[in-house]
Each structure stands twice: as structure tokens, then as C-alpha cells.
């Protein structure tokens, strides 16, 4: 795969809409009515959500950079191998990319 293709796929992954996550249920514990929970002022709630979104965006950028680095390394390993030799490093690198890509997908959905 060409580097430009890898970069394009990573960027496409970053811009998938967030709105496809399942509706969130409240943090309600069994036997505890919502009115028994301490009320969080709406302004504080919005501020907490904003900070969480900023942190998620920072994490996504960091993970996307790492994905690009790992993809480039994988490409280099594959270029060095031939049809008779598949390096264990290639398999490990591909698994690492897969796990990180899944993590990015989950973060983008807001799960």
C-alpha cells in the first residue's frame, strides 16, 4: 500500500461522524432514583463535557500519529520481506495497528 493511501485511510477514519453511537443510558444505579443523585449544574456539566471532548480529540490526534508511524514501519518490514519469508515483526506490527485502529474507532464513537 502506498503511503498516500495509508494517510488517506487514516484521515478518513478521523472524520467519520460521531453521531452513530447508541443512545446513552443514565448512570442510574438499581434502587436509586435519579432525584436522589446529586445535581450537577448545567454549566458545570457542559464544561465537563467540553473538557472530555477536548481530551478525546487530543487522544485521537496522538493515536492517529502513532497509526501513521506504525503503518510506515509495517510497510518497511513488508518491503524487506519476500514471498518465502514473513517476519514475525510484520505480524506483531499488524496486530498492534489493528488494536490501535479499534481503539481510535471506539473513541470516535464516544463509547
C-alpha positions as CSV (number, residue, x, y, z in Angstrom):
1,X,0.0,0.0,0.0
2,X,1.3,3.4,-0.8
3,X,1.9,5.9,2.0
4,X,-0.6,8.3,0.5
5,X,-3.3,5.6,0.6
6,X,-2.5,4.9,4.2
7,X,-2.6,8.5,5.1
8,X,-5.9,8.9,3.3
9,X,-7.4,5.9,5.1
10,X,-6.3,7.3,8.5
11,X,-7.7,10.8,7.7
12,X,-11.0,9.2,6.6
13,X,-11.1,7.3,9.8
14,X,-10.6,10.5,11.7
15,X,-13.5,12.3,10.0
16,X,-16.2,9.6,10.5
17,X,-19.2,11.3,12.1
18,X,-19.6,10.8,15.8
19,X,-23.4,10.6,15.8
20,X,-23.6,6.8,15.2
21,X,-23.2,5.7,18.8
22,X,-26.0,4.1,20.6
23,X,-28.1,6.4,22.9
24,X,-26.6,6.7,26.3
25,X,-28.5,5.5,29.3
26,X,-28.3,7.4,32.5
27,X,-25.8,6.5,35.2
28,X,-28.6,5.2,37.3
29,X,-27.9,2.5,39.9
30,X,-30.5,0.0,40.7
31,X,-32.7,1.1,43.5
32,X,-31.6,4.7,43.4
33,X,-34.0,7.2,41.8
34,X,-32.5,9.9,39.6
35,X,-33.7,12.6,42.0
36,X,-31.5,11.0,44.8
37,X,-28.4,11.7,42.7
38,X,-26.5,14.9,43.4
39,X,-27.5,17.5,40.8
40,X,-24.7,18.9,38.7
41,X,-25.3,22.5,37.5
42,X,-25.9,22.6,33.7
43,X,-22.9,25.0,33.3
44,X,-20.6,22.6,35.1
45,X,-22.0,19.7,33.1
46,X,-21.3,21.5,29.8
47,X,-17.8,22.4,31.0
48,X,-17.1,18.7,31.9
49,X,-18.3,17.5,28.5
50,X,-16.2,20.1,26.7
51,X,-13.1,19.0,28.6
52,X,-13.9,15.4,27.9
53,X,-14.3,16.2,24.2
54,X,-11.0,18.1,24.1
55,X,-9.2,15.2,25.8
56,X,-10.8,12.7,23.4
57,X,-9.7,14.9,20.4
58,X,-6.1,15.1,21.8
59,X,-6.1,11.3,22.2
60,X,-7.4,10.8,18.7
61,X,-4.7,13.0,17.2
62,X,-2.0,11.2,19.2
63,X,-3.3,7.8,18.2
64,X,-3.6,8.8,14.5
65,X,0.1,9.9,14.5
66,X,1.0,6.6,16.1
67,X,-1.1,4.7,13.4
68,X,0.8,6.6,10.7
69,X,4.1,5.7,12.3
70,X,3.2,2.0,12.7
71,X,1.8,1.8,9.2
72,X,5.0,3.2,7.8
73,X,7.1,0.8,9.8
74,X,4.9,-2.1,8.6
75,X,5.4,-1.0,5.0
76,X,9.2,-1.0,5.5
77,X,9.1,-4.5,7.0
78,X,6.9,-5.8,4.2
79,X,9.3,-4.2,1.6
80,X,12.2,-6.1,3.2
81,X,10.4,-9.4,3.2
82,X,9.8,-11.7,0.2
83,X,7.3,-14.5,-0.7
84,X,9.3,-17.1,1.3
85,X,9.8,-15.0,4.4
86,X,7.2,-13.4,6.6
87,X,8.8,-11.8,9.5
88,X,7.3,-12.2,13.0
89,X,7.8,-8.4,13.3
90,X,5.3,-7.9,10.4
91,X,2.7,-9.9,12.2
92,X,3.2,-8.1,15.5
93,X,3.2,-4.7,13.8
94,X,-0.1,-5.6,12.0
95,X,-1.7,-6.7,15.3
96,X,-0.6,-3.5,17.0
97,X,-2.1,-1.4,14.2
98,X,-5.3,-3.4,14.4
99,X,-5.7,-2.8,18.2
100,X,-4.9,0.9,17.9
101,X,-7.3,1.3,15.0
102,X,-10.0,-0.3,17.0
103,X,-9.2,2.0,20.0
104,X,-9.5,5.0,17.7
105,X,-12.8,3.8,16.3
106,X,-14.2,3.4,19.8
107,X,-13.0,6.8,20.9
108,X,-14.5,8.4,17.8
109,X,-17.9,6.9,18.5
110,X,-17.7,8.3,22.1
111,X,-18.3,4.8,23.6
